[in-house]
């Protein structure tokens, strides 16, 4: 949304709101053109608005950080180990179990 305060032939109160729906190459250009009728001077100012995309990297970063944080002590996690350590222990136990199965049936 772009809010433009009134000027020129606009009413001297209130505001106008424009909703930007189309961006070209991720950018929207707004050209402001103001004229002072007493001095016969014109001022032109261009503004470029860049489209911002929602980023999931912050959510991913938070979930990775949580895996390395110590967890509260529960019945399952008596020592409050981080989730990553529990995952590593699970992989090690699974690898030992598969090794024993292969060794017994060979």
Secondary structure, DSSP 4 states (H G I P E B T S, - for coil): -EEEE--TTS-SSSEEEE-----BTTEEEEEEEEEETTTTEEEEEEEEEE-----SHHHHHHHHHHHHSPPPP-SS-TT---HHHHHHHHHHHHHHHHHHHHHHH-
